């Protein structure tokens, strides 16, 4: 049996309705009103919605038209990503006062490994509470947190007492917590996978746990092995301070649908310019170029080409993107175009420790 040090103390911090909350912070007149960031009542897509808007069924990725239909008194504001990034950096500075093991997932959420921390505080629960209080006092925003022995359980737990709350799942509670968990609340189980599990008689973690690894791999491929482990509390992925990107991309949603390929080529040049800037900033190059096309009926299509060499130059990226654009006839007018580069020139990190080296039988207060 491994010693105490084999168990981590992981915190998942998740900002509450981050984009919308920043808008309310900067414009107090918006507080208490249904608010959507992005889109408008004519077109566009909602990037985020505050909790008042969510009561009316307004969600991220919903069309602005449908959002306005669900909530006629909804207020739309344009996203200000530079501002969100600025606030995100302020929040991360607070994280780094507690640990250097911070893994940002996006602007509004991150994992923290506080097993050994700069404050010398043995309680991850108290650290999470203190961090949330500091974010509220110093930044003016509310955050929720999940605390447990691994990233998976901490991520799931952070959703339990939202907004402005936290939940700790101690080692001796993990197995029961996962058995009682509705399958749709398992992180990584989307709507399609959940429906498939329902058809197989899997509605909770307990029913998932009753299935053999062979059964799960037969029905879910490699993901089956992942489900087999996480429902048993086994998820040994470390908090990675410097996450290696798998792809770099840029895209644009247009105010009016494009039906002319001439206009599409103009937009592709702008997108390729932005992509080149991001690649140079990250000192990256890649071999696989993917063109993303979203049509006016919201159907999505991707076209890719892999080169025998790395590219990061705008002219080469644009040349391949144009080739992909002409690869086949457009099915409809276009509302969004994007270009991404994958198969990057990033060095592989050393492999993670084996998943089965984790035990949750030890008493280890979080």
N, C-alpha and C positions, 0 to 999 in steps of 0.2 A: 504493500500500500504506500503511495507517495506521501511525502510529508506536507505540512501546511503550505509551503512555498509553491507547490504545484497548482494551487488554487489562486486564481486572480480575483481582484476586486475591481470590477468594471462598472463605469457609469456611462449611460447614454443620455446626453443632454439634447433635448429637442425644443427649439423655440416655438412658442404658440402663435400660429397664424402669422409667421414672421413678416412677410412682405406687407401684409395689411396692417400689422401692428406698427411697423415703421412709419407707414403713411399716417396712421392715427397719432403717433408720437410727434410727427412734424406738423400735423394739422389737427389740433384737438377738436375742431368743429366736426370732424368725421366720426368721432367716438360715439358709440351707441347706435350708429346707423349701419344698415347692411352695406357692405363695401366689397367690391371686386377689383383686384389689380389686374390690368390687362384686358384686352377686348373692348367691345362696346355693344350697344344694342343692335347694331347693324351687322357686324361681322367680328372676326377675331376670336381668340380663345382666352378664357380666364386663366391667369397664372396662379392666383391665390384668392381666397375669400376669407373674410373674418367670420367669427362665430355667429354673429347676428345674421349674416347672409346664408350660412350653412343651415340655419333653421328652416330656410325656404328651399333647401335642396341644391343650393349653388355650390359647385365643387370645382377644383382645379381641372383643367383640360376640357371643361364644358364650353360650348360655343357661347359667345356673348349674347346672341339672340335668344337661346334657350334660357340662359341665366336671367335675362330681363323678363322673359315670359313667366318664369317661376317666381320672380320677385320684382314686380313693377316699379317699386320705389328704390331699386338698387342703384348705388352710386359707383361709377367706373372711374378709376384713376390710371394713368399711364405708369408702367413700371419704371423705376429708377435704379437700375442695377448697380451703378457706381455707389449710390447711397447705401444700398443693402450690403455691398461688399465692405464699405467703410464701417458700418455698424458691426458686421460679422468679425472684422479684425479687432474691434474693441472687445468683443466677447471672448475671442480666442486669447487675447492678452491676459484675461482673467484666468482662463484655463491653465495657461503656462505658469501661473504663480503656484499651481498645485502639483503639476507634473509635466514632464516633457513628452510623455507618451500620450499624445493627442492625435487622433485620426479623424479629420474632418470628412464628413460624407457629402456635405453640401454647405451652402452659406449658413443654413439654419440648424444643423445638427452635427454632433461629433461624439466619438467614443473617447473616454479617458480611462487609462489604467492607473489607478491610485493605490495599487498593492503596496508599493513603496512610494511615498509622496513627500513633497518638499515641506509640508507642514508637520510631518511626523504624527499625523492623526490616524489612528488605527480604524476609525469608523468611516467607511465609504458613504454610509447613509448621511452622516453629519456633514461630510465634505460636500455632497450633492446639495444638501439644504443650504449650506453656506454660499456655494457658488450661485445658486438660484437667487438668493437674497441679494448678493452683490450685483448680479446682472440687473435686477429690478432697481436697486438703489443707484448704481453708477451709469446704467444705460437707459433705464426707464422701460424695460420690456420684461414680460413674464416668460418663464421657461418651465418645462416639465422634465422629469428625469426618471430613469429606470436604473436600478442597481442590482447586480447579481454577479455570478461567478464567471460568466462568459458574455461575449458580445450579443449572441442570439437572444438569450433570456433578458438581458438588459434592454435590448431594443424593443422586445415585445412588452416588457414591463412599463416602459416610458409612456405607452399609450393608455394605460389603465386609469390614471387619475388626472387626465387632461381636462381643462387647461389649468396651469399653475399648480401642479401637484407632483408627487413622486411616489414610486412604489419600490420597495426592496423585496427581493426574493432570496432568502438565505439558503445556504447549501442544502440543509435538511428539508427545505420546502420545494426545491426545484422539481423533483419528480412528480409530486402531487399537482403542482402548479401547471406543468405541461400536460398531465393527463386530463385535467379539468378544462384545459384551454380549447375553445372552439377552433376548428381547423382553419377557418378563414382568418383567424387572428395570428396564425403562424407567419412570422416574417418570411417573405419569399413565396408564399402561397397566394397567387392571384385568383381572380374570379374564375378563369377557365380551369385552372388546376383544382380549385375548390369544388367546382361542379363535377369534375371527373371523380374526385374523392367521394362526393356524396353518392354518386352512382355505384361506387364500390362499398358503400356502407360505412364510410369513414366520416364522422361528424365531429369527433373530438380527438384530443391527443391520445386518450386511452384506447380508442379504436384504431388509431394509427399505430400505436405501440404493439397492438396485438398481431399486426401483419409481419410476416417474415421479410427479411431483406431480399430474398429471391422474388417474392410477390411484388414488392415495391419497385425493384429494378425492372421487373417485367412490364409494369404498367407506367413507370415514370423515368425509365432509363437511369442515367447517372444521378439524377436528382433523387431517385429512390433511396440510394445509399445515404445521401445527406439527410433525408427525412428520418431514416432509421436511426441515425446517430443523434440528431438534435432532440428528438422526442425523449431520448434517454439522458438528456443533459450534456451530451458530448459535442462540444464545439470549441476546438482549441485554437482557433484563429487568433493570433496576437493582434493587439492594437498597433497599427503601423503608422508611425509619425509621418513618413514620406511615402504616400501611396503612388505606385507606378501607374500612370495612365495607360489605358488600353487603346484609346483613340483620342483624336483631337478633331473638333468640327466647328462649323459655323453655319447658320441658317437664317433665312428671312421669311417672315409671313407678310404678304402683300396687302395693302389697303384695298386693292381691286384685283380680281382674278386675272391672270395672264393667259391669253390664248395664242399670242404671237411668239414664235420661237426667237425672234429678233429681240424682243423685250426680255425674254428669259435669259438670253446670252448676256445682256447688259447686267442683269442681276447676278448672274453667275460670276461675272468678273468682280463685282463688288464683294461677293461672298468669298471668292478665292483670295482677294486682297486681305480680308479680315483673317482668313485661315492662315495665310502666310505669316501675318503679324503674330498670331498666337503660337505658331510653330517656332518662330525665331525667338520669341520670348522664353519659351520652354526648352529651347535648343533641341528640338525633336525633328525627326523625319520619318517617313513611313513608306510602305510598298503598296498597300491596298487603298485605293481611292473609291469611295462610295458616293453616289449621287442619290439624294433623298428627294422624292417628289410627293407632295400631298395635293390631291386634286380637290376641286370645289365641292365634291360630294364627300370629302373627308377620307376617302380611301388613300392608302399609303403604298408607295412603291419604292423599292431601292434597286439600284443597278451598280454593280461593282466591277473593278478590274484590278488585278494584282500585277505589279511590275517586277522585273528581276533585280531592281535596284531601288535604293531609298530616294525619295524626293521630298523637297520642302519648298521648292521654288514656285511662285504663283503661276508663271507661264506654263510650266509642265502640268501642274494641277488643273489649270483651266483647260488645257488641251485635252486631257483625259475626260474631264467633266463634260466638255462639249461633245466628245465622242460618245459618251454614255447617254447624253441627251438625245442624240440622233440615232441611238441604237434601235429604237422602235418608235412607232407613232404614238403621240400623246393620246391618252384615252379621254381626256376632258380638259377643261381650263384648269389652271394651276393656282393654288393659293399659297403654297410654300415651296421653297427650294432650299436644299442644304447640301454641303459637301463635307465629308469627313475623311480622315486619314487614319488607317489602322495598320497593324503589323509593324509597330514602331521600333525604332532603334534603341530600345531600352534594355538594359542588361537584366537578366533574370536574377532574382534574389535567391539565397539559399532556401531550401525547402523548409516548410513548417514542421514542428514536431508532430509525431503521429497522434491522431485524434484520440485513440483509445488509451492514451496515457493519463487521461483525466479521471479522477474519482470524485464523487460528490458525497461520500459517506462521512467526511470529516466535519466536525463542529467548527465553524469558522464564521464568526459574526461579521456581518457587513455593516 
